[in-house]
Every structure is written in C-alpha cells, then in structure tokens.
Amino acid sequence: MLNTEMLQMMRDPLGAPIHPTILQVLLVATFVLHIFFVTLALGAASFALWAFLRGNEWQQRFARVAARLAPNAVGLGVVTGIAPLLFVQTIYDPLWYAANTLTGFWSTLFIFVVMGGYSMAYLFYLKGSQQGKLIWASALSIALLLLAGWIMHVLANTGLYPEYWREWYAPDREPDTRGIIFHAYNLPRVTFLLLVSALLSLGVTLMLFAWYFRQRDDADMAYLTQVGALGKRLALFAAPLLWVSGLAWAFTQGRQFGLHVVMAMAFTFMALLIREGFRNLDPLTGGVRALGFWLLSLLGIGVIREVIRATSVARFNYRVADYPFVWDWASVIIFVVTSVVGVAVIAYLALVLYDSGKGEVRPWVEKLGSISIGMLGAWLALFILLGVRLYL
C-alpha cells in the first residue's frame, strides 16, 4: 500500500497536457529511431576499429565511411532521444526521477560521457581515419558510448522496481546520497538492445549504402557488392543471437513480471522475420526492404519494453491511462506546429542529401526547401511574439 501511495503522490500534480495514452504511443514510436541511431553509432564505430586493425583493403575503404558515419549517428541518436525522454518524464515521472536520484552520480555524468564519446569518434574521423591512425580514439569512443548505454539501461531498470527504492536509498536506514551504485540491471537485456542490435543496424546500413550508391554512373559495383553482401551476412549472423539473448531476457526479467512466455514468442517471431526476410534479399537492391524489416522489429522491441514497464507499475495500481491530464491546447498546438515544421525541414535536408548523391536536386525538392524555410521563419517569429507577449 505504501508503494502504491508513494507512486501516486510522486506524479506531477498539474497532470499531463494531453491524454496520457497518446503520449505512451508516441513514446514507443519515437524510441524506434532513437535506438536505431544509437546502435548504428556503436556498430559503425566498432566496424571501423575492427577493419583498421584486421580488415582487408575493401573493408578498410568502407571503414573510412563508417568512421564518418559514427559521430553523425551519435548526434542523431541524441536528437531523436529527446522525444522519448520527454514522454517518459511526462507519464512515468515517479520512475524516471527516482531512478535519477538513486543513480545521481551516473545520471549527472551521462551527458559528459556522451560528449566524450562523440568527440573521440569525431577526432578519429577527422584526423585518423584516412591513414588508420589514432586507433585509441576510436576504441575510447566505443567504450564511452557503451558506458552511456549502460547508464541509461540502469536508469530504465531501476525505475521498474519501486519496492526496492527505499532500501536502495537508505540501506540499514542510513541514507546513501552518493548515487554511484548500479542498483538494477539485466545483462541479457542490454546485450539484446545494444550489442546484438548494433550488428543488425550496421548490417542494414551496409545494404542501404550498396543500394544507394549503385545508382551512380561511376559506381564501383564490385566494391558495393562486397559491402552489401557483408551487411546481409551480419544480419543473418545476428538473427540467432537476437533470439538467444531475447530468450535470456524473457526468462530472467520477463519471468519476474509474468511476461516470459509472451516475450519468448515475440522474440522467436522477430528472429524468424529477420532471418527469413533477409535470406531472400539481394545485397545490392534489398537495402530499403532490409530497413523496413529492422524498423518493424525495433517497433516490436519498443512495445515489449513498454509492456514490461507498464506491467511493473501496474502491480502498484499505477496505470498510464489513469494519469491525470488537462487538455492544454496552447501546448498541444505549439507541439504539433513544432513537429510539422521540424518534419518538413528534416525531410528537405534528407531529400537534398539523397539527390546530391545522384548529382541533381529535383525541382519539387527545391520548392519544398523554400516552403520549409518559410515555415521555420514563421515558427521563430511565433516564439518571439509569444515571449514578448508574456514579458509585457
């Protein structure tokens, strides 16, 4: 009863600005892109390091691409991680803030760890990747990115066990305010979400690389065939690893919440989808479909994570659908407008990048650029006007 009352009292008394179920759906959906870029950063950085140490000539050629990709993927992982973090803080605020308090040292250090990982990856790309130098920077970036992933893993898992919070905070009734102990973690889960998923994200990206650049007039088809084939082999190699680590996750943490059977079935289907889906893909032309298979799998992973979290707190009568909310239409409108403008600008930039590889930007893409820039200007003007209005 005490834990139930504690969770209810820790919620934001003002409530959510929109129906909490909508935020829960957005939490799962936005997690997909975030985890894709995070695991891609790990996969790209690891491939670059391995290729420069032990790879052959064509693998080292792609390693230079991977070295450039790694810091970009880190940046995209950070940006796409803002949205799911916002939604977690809104509907699971007792879990998130309790976990940050119990692991305060590491949650404070997290941003500096990410900055260090990004800086080392960028240093290796900028100064070392062309000649295969500064290998230590690449290795350090991987270590720091893994540490960042571990910290977030511990924070997420700590929030799943409210029944232990008081014991963790005050063992033997003596408050421990250091925040340096990793209280809750699950090795199969972190292996599944970071290490195995990094192989799949890298494999999909290799196939996308081959699919995209094969369309150029000056394409090196032999090189692209090798890149695409390696991507396919990585995905097929990772599929059974995904299944094994998923089963281990299901029968450890999943069993604690009575979800092991459902999780085992889901991971079995997921592994079969990836294995059978990738088996028949052409390494040169199947990149887009490979990405579709993997994003669909990541969506399933996001749903499983959310089911675990919801089941955990449901033991204490904490349900997202019951979270208090008041329709704050001003916040909703600003959120929607910001999202529309952001999607338009990002779509324009992505299309320009896509067309630039072919040598010519299509006219309608240029028109979209004018529209999106106009929308961005109007959006900035709106925020300035709102600030002036509130100030006056």
N, C-alpha and C positions, 0 to 999 in steps of 0.2 A: 504493500500500500504506500509506503514511504517513497519508493522509487517512482510510482505512478504519479503521486502528487508533485514530486520534485520535477519531473519532466513537464508536467502541465504548467507549473509556476515559472519554469525557465523559458517558456515561449515568449515571443515579443508581444507585450500587451496591446500594441496597436494592431496586431494581426497582419496578414498578407494584403498587398494592394490589389490582388486578383484571386480568383478561385484557386486554391492550392493544388487541385488536381491538374490544372493547366500547367502550373509550374513544375509538377512532377513529370509530366510528359516532356516538357522542354528540357528538363534535367537529363533525362535518358537520351533524347535526340542530340543534344549538344555534346554529350560525352563521346559520341561516336567519332567526330572529327578530332576532338582533343586527344583521345587515346591513339588514334591513327598517327598523328604527327609526333606524339611523344615516342611511340615505339619506332617510328620511322627514323627519328633522330638517333636512337640507340642502335638501330640496325645499320644505318648508313655510316655512323662513326666507327662501329665495330668492323664493318667490311673494309673500310679504308685502312684501318690499322692492320688487319689481317693481310690484306693484299700487299701492302708495302713491306710487310715482314716476310711473307711466304708465297705471295701470288706470282703468277706469270705475267708476261708483258701486257696482254689484253686486260687482265684483271687489274693491273696497276693503272692502266689507262682509265678504266671506269672508277678506280679508287679516287682519282682526282675529281671526278664528278661527285662521288659520294662525299668527299671531304667538303666540297662546296655546298652540298645538299644538307649536311648535318646541322650547321648553325641556322640555316633557314628553317629547317624543320623544328629546331628548338624554339625559335621565335614564333612560329605558327602554333606550336604546342602551348606556349604561354598565352598567346592571344585567344585561342579557342578554349583555353581552360578558364577564362574569366566567367563565361556564361554559366557552365555547370556549377562553378563555385558560388556564384551569386544565388542560384536556385537552391543549393544546399543550405546556404546561410539563411535563406528566407523560410523554408519549410522544415528544416532539420536543425534549427539554430541551437537547441539544447545539446545535440550531439556534437556539432561542429565546435562550439565554443568550449564545451567541457573537454573535448579531446585536445584542443589547442592549449588549454590551461594545464592539463596533465602532462603534456609534452611540450611545454612552453619554450624550452631552450632550442629544440629542433625546429619548431614551427617558426621561431624568430630567425633562425639561421637559414631556413629554407630558401628565401629569396637570394641570399648571398651565394648559396650553393649553386643555384640555377645560373646566376650571373657568372660564377666562376666556370661552370660547365660550358656555357655559351662562349665565354671569352677564350677559353682554351681551344674549343672547336674552331673558332674564327681565326685564332692565331695559327693553328695548324693549316687551315685552308689558305690563308693569306701568305704565310712565309715558308711553309714546309711541304705543302702537298705537291708542288711541281717537281721537286727533286727527292721527295720522300724523306725530308728532314723533319726535325722536331717531333719525332715519334712520341716522345714523352708527353707532349702537349695533347696529342690525340688520346693517349692512354689515360691521362689525367681528366680529360673532358668526359670520357666514358665513365670513369669512377665517380666523378661528381654528379653526373646525370643519374647514375644508378642510385647514389645516395639520396638525391632529390626524390626519385621514385619511391625509394624505401620510406622516406619520411612521410610522404603522402599516403602510402599504404598503411603505415602505423596509425596515422591520424584517422583514416577511414575505419580501421578495425577497432580502434579504441572507442569510437562512438557507438559501436554495436553492443557494448556490454555495460549498460548503466548500473547494473547490480554490483559492479566492482569499482565504480568511480571513487566512492568514499574510502574504500580500502586502499586504493592506489594513491589517493591524495594524502591520506594520513595512516600509513602503516603503523601498527602498535599505538594508534591515537596520537602520533607525532606528525604534524604537517610536513610534507616534503615539497618544498616550493622550487626545487631546482629544475624540474621538468626535463631531466636528462635520461630517464628510463623509458625504454621502448616497452610499453605495457602489453600491447596486443598486436600480434602479427600471425600470419599464416603463410608458411613458405610455399606450399603448392599454389596458393592464390597469386602471390607475387611472381612466381615462376611463370604461371599461365599468362598473367596480364602484361608482364614486361618482357621477359626473356623469349618465350615462345612466340608471342605476338610480334616481337621485333623481327623475327625471322620471316614471318608472313608479310608484314608491312614492307620489308625490304624486297622480298620476292615479287610482290605485286608491283612495286615501283620499278624494279628492273624490267618487268614485262611492259609496263607503261612507257618506259624510256625507249624500248625497242619499237613499240607500236607507233610512237610519235615520230621518232627520227627516221623511220623507214620511208616516210612520205617525202623526204627531201631529195632533190635531184642528185646531191652529192653524197648520199647515204652510203656508208660502208656496211654493206649487207652482211658480210661475214662476221664483222665485229658485233653488229646488232643481233644477229642470230645467236651468237655465243652469250650475249648479255641476257636476251630473252629466255634462252634455254636454262641458264643458271637460275633465273628468277623462278621458273617453273619447277626446277629441281628443289629449290629451297622450300617452296610451298608444299610440295609433295612430301618432303622430308619432315616439315613441321607439323603436318596434319596428325600423324600418330602421337607426336609429342604433345600436341594440343589436347588430344583425347586422354592420354595418360595423366598429364598434370591436371586436367579438368576433373577426372575421376578422383584424383587425390584431394583436390579442393572440395569436391562434393562429399566425400566420405570423411572429411575432417571438420571443416567449418560448416558445411552444408548439413551434416548429421546433427550438429548442435541445435539447429533450428528446424529439424524435421524436413529438410528440403533435399536430402541426398538422392532420393530416387528421381525426382523431377530434374535435378541438376545433371545427374548421370545420363538421363535420356536426352537432355538438351545438348550436352557436350558430345554425345555419340552422334547425334544428328548433325551437329556442326562439323565434326571431323569428317563425316562421310560427305557432307556437302562440299567441303573444300577439296577433299581428295578426288571425288568423282567429277566435280566441276572443273578442277584444274587438269585432270588427266587428259581430257579431250581438247584442251585449248592449244591453239597454235602459238608458240612462243613469240612470233613476230606480230600477229594480228589479234591476239586474245587479251591484250592488256586491259581494255575497258571492261570486258566481262569479268576478268580476274578481280578488278577493283570492286565491281558490283558484288561478287561473291563474298569478298572480305568485308566490305562495309555492312552487308546484311548480317554477317557473323558478328561483327562488332556491335551491331544493334541488339542482337540476341544477348551478347555479353553484358551490355548496358542494362537490359531488362533483368537479367539474373542478379546483377549487383543490387538493383533497386528492390527486387523481391526479397533478397537477404536483409537489406536494411529495414524495409517495411515490416517484415516478419519479426525482426529483432525487437523493434519498439512496440509492436502490437502486443507483445507479452505484458506490457505495462499500460495497455489501453491508449497508446499514442498512435493515432491514425492521421495520415496526411489529409484525408477528406474531411476530418473534423477540425482541422486547424482554423482558427478564427480568421476572417477576412472581411475587408470592407472595400468595395469597388472604388478605387482611387482613379477616376477617369483621366485626370491630368497625367498621372504616372503612366497609365496604360497607353495613352496617346503618344506621350514622349517616347516610350519604349518601342511602340510599333513604328513610329516615324523614324527613329534612330535605326531600327532594324532594316527597314526598307531602304534607307539611304546607304547604310553600310553594305547591304547585299548588292545594291546597284553599283557602288564604287568597286567593290571586290570583283564582281562579275566583269566589269570593264577591264580592270587590270589583268584578270586571268585570261580574258579573250585576247587582249593585246599581246600577252606573253605567248599564247598559243599561236596567234597569227604571225608573230615575229619570227618564229622558227621556220615558217614557210616563206618568209621574205616579203609579205604584203599584208597590210591590215585591211580587212573588208570595210566598205563604206558604212554599213549599218553599225559596225563596232565603233567607228569614229563618232557616229551620231549618238550612240549610247554614251560615249565618253562626255560629249557636250551636255547631255541630259543629266548624267550622274554628277558632274561637277557643279552644274546649276543647282541640283538638289542639295549638294553638300554646302554650297554657299547659303542657300535658304535656311538650311538646318543650323548653321553657325549664327546667322542673323537672328533666328528664333531664340537661341540660347542667350545671346547678348541682350535681346529685348526683355526676355524673362528676368535676367539678372538685374537689369536697370529698373524694371518694374518693381521687383521685390525690394531693391535697395531704396527706391523712392517711397 
